[in-house]
């Protein structure tokens, strides 16, 4: 689902429970929803088919998950 809110993603990230990962300055994803990690293309594929970008800043987090 998509939710609208008025706060920063940094604050949201700190208040979310474990299992959520920041992958880009504009995206936080649920770890259990990740279907495929394609670091060569800087992309995550979610179980619903959405393609989410992974920025260089957060790429190291996803290297550990692979």
QUITA-V279508 format. One record per helix or strand of 3 or more residues. SS is the DSSP state (A for helix, B for strand). FROM is the first residue (numbers start at 0). LEN is the number of residues. Records with the same first field share a line. If there is no record, write none. Layout:
SS->FROM-LEN / FROM-LEN
This chain:
A->8-7 / 30-3 / 38-3 / 55-10
B->19-5 / 26-4 / 33-5 / 42-4 / 50-3
